[in-house]
Amino acid sequence: MRVIGVIGYKDSGKTTLIEEILKHSDKKIAVIKHSKEDVEIDKEGTDSYRLSNAGANVTVLSTDNKTAFFTGRMDLENILAELSDYDVDFVIIEGFKEALKRLNIPKIVMLRNKEGNDLIDDHTAMVIEDYNYNIDDVLKIIYDKAVVPTMNLNCGHCGYNCKTFVKAVIKEEAKWDDCVLAKGVKIIVDGKIIPAGSFVSSIVGNTIKAMIGSLKGVNNPKTIKVEIDVSKLNK
């Protein structure tokens, strides 16, 4: 899963651009939209509101057409952590200007009548003025510049810290898959990402793949996730 942001001031065309991206891309894309307005998603009086108000930490509302999860406010890093369990290629984030800076996520900046120049920085992958763009150019930027969210791991395996790495990707001095988290194996211990170089990733990944592949009902898996509660081992 790779991420990129789309930011700009009101009426700069952010949502319309994302609509065009979704229509023209053949990739699996999730969208995160931040709203400053307090939108009443879970209205008072509804069953989901009653269950949440009664103490449910997460309420899931499912119909024949859609399923919605209701929970409390989440920071961008928590939202991205949840999305990592979904089968998506890219996540496009609309808004979250400060969070994008904090998490070193590249972005497309939308300008309207020159308003928004102050949003341009070293992590800006593309600037679109007054809705003047070619969608193929936008898609190429996304495919080339979106990065795996590192949550400021700063492991140094790529030769940069996370902030300077994204700057290098923007300047085409590095590629997104130079990041150790792009190697296909992510090791998380007690909620902390542990960096693993290419050699370790290959050993761990291929060993687990071989073991899982021998289990009944497993046939050519694309992704494998293993979670171990150490406290319950050998009991």
Steps between C-alpha positions, in 0.01 A plus 500: 500500500642835392374843592485851355307811601291755311479837674382850422266762630124491462363466145844429352373177339636233734198269501443539126863407432470190717182402314692521173784292644255229608332496159822472301718277718495121479651471851316421822471833681369601841419862582526677836319835516539745787217740573519800734124490527345274764305275265226302675588149380357322803190707583337505839198272510635243255571145613873541432505813718320318781749212491800735493354707782443183701873428498592317178855596402427411138155466343464335159191579295447265207232513232457292185706761310754652740678454832602792721721501811425762766774585746644803677732758348818355353828663403625451146762247609232289669278516191790390279579217741141376467510529120817292484278195549304581181596385153582838344791623290477869583341727760420856397465739792293814451589761760691423823759768407689491831483120531649462151794713614538307823494161327714609202240415237545649151217710364337666203424866568195659337511876437206726419577855387850456648352428843685210662861580412581487871417127497783416260810347664772238442241220513285643221493253212283710269336842488172545311388854429138594430408139425733485201647151472531183292361199686770271358766731650322490835482120498870475416584723797291278728653178370856639520492719812252341744687332786446228755399677826798466733355680807843665552679170547831669405683168479762635258509189277433714191779746585257773609266574785129485413470875438801529269409174327168641374682817393742280303212309338343831391832611348542154336818437698338192655212267413205414722600132513841587646315509833552189711124478561447455125684165503187297569559411866401722794599385848301661783596427860276639777360756259844619382623444146837325497702569183621198309741527207456322169686185616299458821174580317576233241589235761199571724255540212600189308516284815151596614365469146634144475357402838157651431495351150511149650175553692174353378280750317785736408559547129738763360443769768563864401532640851567331834452657843613322815431638848659326799393554863826399666332470840288213373781293348565153649188512715 
